[in-house]
Amino acid sequence: MRAAIARLIREPLIRLGARAVFSLLNPAWRTRALWDISDRPQYLLGMAAAVELAKRQGATAFSAIEFGVAGGTGLCAMQADAEMLERETGMQIKVYGFDTAGGLPEFIGDHRDHPDLWQPGDYPMDFDKLRKRLTSRTELVLGNVRDTVHSFFDRYSPPPLGFISFDLDLYSSTKAALEIFDAPHRRMLLHVPCYFDDIHFIANYRFAGELLAIDEFNERSAGVKLDRWHGVKNGRPFPERYFLDQMYVAHDIAALSTLGAEASRARAQLPLQA
Ligand SMILES: C[S@@+](CC[C@H](N)C(=O)[O-])C[C@H]1O[C@@H](n2cnc3c(N)ncnc32)[C@H](O)[C@@H]1O
């Protein structure tokens, strides 16, 4: 009987019906994150996980970042879910959107920036229209990320990085954005959920675009490593959602190593159990 109910719940129509009912009931944040009840479920998933991770570390605030804002649909969804999470969990969430404001910048001139998919100037921002939709929670960091990422921590004094969406399309831009993990005075949670928007088209491959930027980042960075979010599909009512394969986690190896040493020292000081 139990197995039959479990099987029934996995049927698409039943699941979709359940989600529709849940949505009407205005459920709490964990249910929203689990059932993809959001305009950007990948952002809610990342930020909800960051709430749990921050709490575990004793942090009271974190930054959620969108690299690549364009018209602001994603940024406004991030802002709305950050507001809901803060209201329900007490975790303070500051939102930042990085963009040139003028659309995609110049390409580097070979296959790596995917000239097969995009061209310079694509996705310009309507700044005045977007600004009216943003609240005091959200700041736009305007300019080429190549120039804005390094001064981000000094200039904005943000809370530690908690969730990042990379949606800059280009290899060159994503490579520059990933330098946020090496920026002076950078602060981050030990594990930072990330979402990469442009790795699931048939034209995406490991030698161009965001996938190449991730591989190169892992080769050159000793302090932080990016890996797939292992087990992200487990226990989710919609494990087939495309974006789950685009969820990564940035791990602060440098800080985790120190923790390891401290934990060992602490363990060494403990009296042996009888
Ligand atoms: C696909 S759009 C982002 C869409 C947005 N995330 C959404 O969901 O509505 C990509 C954006 O990345 C921005 N971008 C790309 N490279 C950039 C760079 N080097 N510096 C700043 N912004 C960049 C472009 O201006 C463009 O608006």
The ligand as a Tripos MOL2 file, in Angstrom:
@<TRIPOS>MOLECULE
LIG
   27    29     1     0     0
SMALL
NO_CHARGES

@<TRIPOS>ATOM
      1 C1         21.4700   36.4780  -20.4450 C.3       1 LIG1
      2 S1         21.6700   38.0310  -19.7760 S.3       1 LIG1
      3 C2         21.2030   37.8330  -18.0820 C.3       1 LIG1
      4 C3         19.7460   37.4870  -17.8780 C.3       1 LIG1
      5 C4         19.2750   37.5660  -16.4430 C.3       1 LIG1
      6 N1         20.1030   36.7960  -15.5530 N.3       1 LIG1
      7 C5         17.8420   37.0820  -16.2960 C.2       1 LIG1
      8 O1         17.6540   35.9630  -15.8380 O.co2     1 LIG1
      9 O2         16.9170   37.8100  -16.6140 O.co2     1 LIG1
     10 C6         23.3980   38.2220  -19.6690 C.3       1 LIG1
     11 C7         23.8520   39.5430  -19.0920 C.3       1 LIG1
     12 O3         25.2260   39.4490  -18.7450 O.3       1 LIG1
     13 C8         25.8060   40.7250  -18.8570 C.3       1 LIG1
     14 N2         27.2670   40.5740  -19.0060 N.ar      1 LIG1
     15 C9         27.9310   39.7120  -19.7990 C.ar      1 LIG1
     16 N3         29.2530   39.8690  -19.6800 N.ar      1 LIG1
     17 C10        29.4370   40.8500  -18.7580 C.ar      1 LIG1
     18 C11        30.5810   41.4480  -18.1790 C.ar      1 LIG1
     19 N4         31.8290   41.1110  -18.5570 N.pl3     1 LIG1
     20 N5         30.4210   42.3890  -17.2190 N.ar      1 LIG1
     21 C12        29.1650   42.7430  -16.8210 C.ar      1 LIG1
     22 N6         28.0420   42.2220  -17.3560 N.ar      1 LIG1
     23 C13        28.1700   41.2810  -18.3150 C.ar      1 LIG1
     24 C14        25.1410   41.3350  -20.0690 C.3       1 LIG1
     25 O4         25.1280   42.7390  -19.9790 O.3       1 LIG1
     26 C15        23.7380   40.7180  -20.0450 C.3       1 LIG1
     27 O5         22.8160   41.6380  -19.5470 O.3       1 LIG1
@<TRIPOS>BOND
     1     1     2 1
     2     2     3 1
     3     2    10 1
     4     3     4 1
     5     4     5 1
     6     5     6 1
     7     5     7 1
     8     7     8 2
     9     7     9 1
    10    10    11 1
    11    11    12 1
    12    11    26 1
    13    12    13 1
    14    13    14 1
    15    13    24 1
    16    14    15 ar
    17    14    23 ar
    18    15    16 ar
    19    16    17 ar
    20    17    18 ar
    21    17    23 ar
    22    18    19 1
    23    18    20 ar
    24    20    21 ar
    25    21    22 ar
    26    22    23 ar
    27    24    25 1
    28    24    26 1
    29    26    27 1
@<TRIPOS>SUBSTRUCTURE
     1 LIG1         1 GROUP 0 **** ****
